[in-house]
Structures are given as C-alpha cells and as structure tokens.
C-alpha cells in the first residue's frame, strides 16, 4: 500500500515547463533583488510625484548606505527667481555610486523573468493549470475552511507535501495575488521608470503618477513579494523540504 501511495505521489510532481519556469524565475529574482538593492543604496530615498532629489522632501528615507546622510552640501543655488524655484547644490563628500552596472544588470535580469513569466502565464491559462491548481474554487472560499487553514498556519501546522501541485486555499490565494497582481504591477512600474518606454507609452506616467511614484510603488511591491518568498520558503521547509525540492526540480 505504501509503495502504491509513493508511486501516486511521485506521478503528481510538477510538469517540466513549470519546473523550468520556476528555475529561471528563481535565478532572475535573486539577481533582481541584489541589483535592485545596489540601485537603492545609490539613492535611498523614495518620493511621490514626478521628480525628487536630496534637496526635496522624501516620502521615506532608508538608512542603507552613506548616501543616507544629508550633509556636506554647498550653498543651494536656485535655477530662477521665485519661492517655488528648483535648487541645486554640490556635494562636498564622496557618495556610494554603483548605479551604472547595477541598472544594466537589473534590466537584463528583468527580461529573464518577464519572458519566461509571460510564457508561464499563457501556458497556465490555456493549459488550464491555473484553473486546476491555482485559482481558489468556490468551495475553497467557505469561511470555515479559510479559518481552519489560518489557524493551522498560525500554529505552523503544515500538512506534509504530496509531491505535486495540491494547494490549500491560502496558498492558492497567495499565488493568485502574486501572479495576477504583484508580478504585473512590479513589471509595469519598472517599465514606467524608463524614459525610453514612457516616451513611447506616456500613459504609464499618468497611470502611476510620475517617475518617482512608480519607483515608490515598485519598492513596496518588491517588499510584498519578498514577504511572499520568505513565507514560501518556510512552508517548503515545514511541509517536507526534500520532497518539495524533488517535485520542483526533477518532478518526482
């Protein structure tokens, strides 16, 4: 009986295209996180609107590099006469600036996520993978089932992995929010920060409220995705690390 159960579980491993897409996405996300952090270190301040710099009020300041320190500026010089005139000032100290290679790597890694991601989305929709395994069914959304899963997760009572894509309602909801909410949003805001893209599609700036607003939304969306990844790793470990890794790598 045990052998039959093991064979059944082994047969329900993730399909090859899911495993390939997951591997490419994992490498790309790690590269994006690293290069994105370096970019943020060069200017660790977030704004709302179309423009922002060290001499304008920030929505959020992050103490992640020496560039966070607001000191060592020369006398501010207005560009023209008027109370609302933009100003400029020269720094009198060296700053951390690895923006060039970090932006190039970030943009390159993004395509390694967008292209396989688009293929994954199309295959998932037309191959019915999302309908069968990702989208919560009506019965999944019953209040008692949701509450039971919430209680189990809060107490870290996670069922052992079956070796295939059999998800609970919380997993389905989280995956759906990532696939159809956070992932498209972080791609769209990333493209909005590119002047070349907004020159061709200026509507993106109107949708997100300017370059700096898009950058801020991009940052907080990444924060949500990072939280998802951390919880995802915990669930993988708690539900059977070896079996889960086999299911997503070799499909057994």
C-alpha positions in Angstrom: 0.0 0.0 0.0 2.9 2.4 0.9 4.6 1.7 -2.5 1.4 2.5 -4.4 0.9 5.7 -2.4 4.5 6.7 -3.1 4.2 6.0 -6.8 1.0 8.0 -7.0 2.6 11.0 -5.3 5.7 10.7 -7.5 3.5 10.8 -10.6 1.9 14.1 -9.4 5.1 16.1 -9.5 5.3 19.4 -11.3 5.3 19.3 -15.0 8.5 20.1 -16.9 7.5 23.5 -18.1 6.6 24.6 -14.6 9.9 23.4 -13.2 11.9 25.2 -15.9 10.0 28.4 -15.4 10.4 28.2 -11.7 14.2 27.7 -12.0 14.7 30.6 -14.4 12.4 32.8 -12.3 14.3 31.9 -9.1 17.7 32.9 -10.6 16.2 36.1 -12.0 14.6 37.1 -8.8 17.8 36.7 -6.8 19.7 38.8 -9.4 16.9 41.5 -9.4 17.0 41.6 -5.6 20.7 42.1 -5.5 21.0 44.6 -8.2 17.9 46.5 -7.0 19.4 46.8 -3.5 22.6 48.3 -5.0 20.5 50.8 -7.0 18.6 51.8 -3.9 21.8 52.3 -2.0 22.9 54.9 -4.5 19.8 56.9 -3.6 18.0 55.5 -0.6 15.0 57.9 -0.6 11.5 57.5 -2.0 9.3 60.3 -3.3 5.8 60.7 -4.6 5.2 62.6 -7.9 7.3 63.1 -11.0 10.6 64.3 -9.5 12.7 64.2 -6.3 16.3 64.6 -5.1 18.3 65.1 -2.0 17.1 68.7 -1.6 13.4 67.9 -1.7 11.2 66.3 1.0 11.2 62.5 0.9 8.2 60.2 1.5 10.6 57.6 3.0 14.3 57.5 3.8 16.2 54.2 4.2 19.5 54.2 6.2 21.2 51.6 4.0 24.3 53.5 2.8 26.4 56.5 3.5 24.3 58.4 0.9 21.5 58.5 3.5 23.4 61.1 5.4 22.3 64.6 4.5 25.4 66.6 5.0 28.3 68.1 3.1 26.3 70.2 0.6 27.4 73.6 -0.8 25.2 76.7 -0.8 21.9 75.9 -2.6 21.5 77.8 -5.8 18.0 78.5 -7.3 17.6 77.9 -11.0 15.4 81.0 -11.3 13.8 83.7 -9.1 10.8 82.5 -7.2 9.8 80.8 -4.0 9.0 77.6 -5.8 12.1 77.6 -7.9 14.1 74.3 -8.0 17.5 74.5 -6.5 20.8 72.8 -7.0 23.8 72.2 -4.6 27.1 70.4 -5.0 28.1 67.7 -2.6 31.3 68.1 -0.6 31.8 64.4 0.2 32.1 61.2 -1.8 28.9 59.1 -2.2 28.3 55.4 -2.9 27.5 55.2 -6.6 27.4 51.8 -8.3 24.3 52.8 -10.3 25.6 52.1 -13.8 26.3 48.3 -13.8 23.5 47.7 -11.3 20.9 49.2 -13.6 22.2 47.3 -16.6 22.2 44.0 -14.6 18.7 44.8 -13.2 17.2 45.5 -16.6 18.9 42.4 -18.1 17.7 40.1 -15.3 14.2 41.5 -15.6 13.8 40.2 -19.1 14.8 36.7 -17.9 11.8 37.0 -15.6 9.3 38.7 -17.9 9.8 36.4 -21.0 9.5 33.1 -19.2 6.8 34.6 -16.9 4.7 35.6 -19.9 5.1 32.1 -21.3 4.2 30.6 -17.9 1.1 32.8 -17.8 -0.1 31.9 -21.3 0.6 28.2 -20.8 -1.1 28.3 -17.4 -4.2 30.0 -18.8 -4.7 27.9 -21.9 -3.3 24.7 -20.4 -5.8 25.1 -17.5 -3.0 24.8 -14.9 -4.3 27.9 -13.2 -7.9 26.8 -13.1 -7.0 23.3 -11.9 -4.4 24.2 -9.3 -4.0 28.0 -8.6 -7.4 29.8 -8.7 -9.4 29.1 -5.5 -12.6 27.2 -6.2 -15.9 28.3 -4.7 -15.8 25.6 -2.1 -12.3 26.6 -1.1 -13.6 30.0 0.0 -16.0 28.7 2.6 -15.4 30.7 5.8 -14.8 27.6 7.9 -12.2 26.2 5.5 -10.4 29.6 5.4 -10.4 29.9 9.2 -9.1 26.4 9.7 -6.2 27.0 7.4 -5.4 30.3 9.0 -5.4 28.7 12.4 -3.2 25.8 11.2 -0.7 28.2 9.6 -0.5 30.4 12.7 0.4 27.3 14.7 2.8 26.2 11.9 0.7 23.0 11.4 1.5 22.4 7.8 0.5 19.2 6.0 3.2 17.0 4.5 3.9 17.6 0.9 2.3 15.3 -1.6 4.9 15.8 -4.3 2.7 17.8 -6.6 0.6 21.0 -7.1 -2.1 20.3 -4.4 -2.5 23.6 -2.6 -4.7 24.9 0.2 -6.9 28.0 -0.1 -4.3 30.3 1.5 -1.6 29.0 -1.0 -4.0 29.5 -3.9 -4.9 33.0 -2.8 -1.3 34.0 -2.3 -0.2 32.5 -5.7 -3.1 34.3 -7.4 -2.3 37.6 -5.9 1.4 37.2 -6.9 0.7 36.0 -10.4 -2.2 38.4 -11.3 -1.4 41.3 -9.0 2.1 41.9 -7.7 4.0 40.5 -10.7 2.3 42.6 -13.4 2.4 45.6 -11.1 6.2 45.4 -10.5 6.8 44.9 -14.2 4.6 47.9 -15.2 6.2 50.2 -12.6 9.7 49.1 -13.6 8.9 49.9 -17.3 7.5 53.3 -16.2 10.8 54.3 -14.7 12.4 54.0 -18.1 12.3 57.3 -20.1 12.6 55.4 -23.3 9.5 53.3 -22.5 7.4 56.3 -21.3 8.4 58.2 -24.4 6.6 55.5 -26.4 3.8 54.9 -23.9 3.3 58.2 -21.9 0.1 56.9 -20.5 2.2 54.9 -18.0 3.2 58.1 -16.2 -0.4 59.2 -15.9 -1.4 55.8 -14.5 1.3 55.7 -11.8 1.5 59.5 -11.1 5.1 60.1 -12.3 8.5 58.5 -12.3 9.1 58.8 -8.6 5.6 57.5 -7.7 6.3 54.5 -9.9 9.7 53.9 -8.2 7.9 54.0 -4.8 5.2 51.6 -5.8 7.9 49.4 -7.3 9.8 49.3 -4.0 6.7 48.4 -1.9 5.6 45.8 -4.4 9.0 44.2 -4.1 8.6 44.2 -0.3 5.3 42.3 -0.6 7.0 39.8 -3.0 9.9 39.4 -0.6 7.5 38.6 2.2 5.8 36.0 0.0 9.1 34.4 -0.8 10.1 34.2 2.9 6.8 32.6 3.8 7.0 30.3 0.8 10.4 29.1 2.0 9.1 28.4 5.5 6.2 26.4 4.1 8.5 24.4 1.9 10.7 23.5 4.9 7.7 22.7 7.1 5.9 20.6 4.6 8.8 18.3 3.6 11.9 20.0 2.2 13.4 17.1 0.3 10.1 16.0 -1.4 9.2 19.6 -2.3 12.6 20.2 -3.8 12.4 17.0 -5.8 8.9 18.0 -7.1 10.1 21.4 -8.4 13.4 20.2 -9.8 13.3 16.7 -11.1 9.5 16.3 -10.9 9.4 13.3 -8.6 
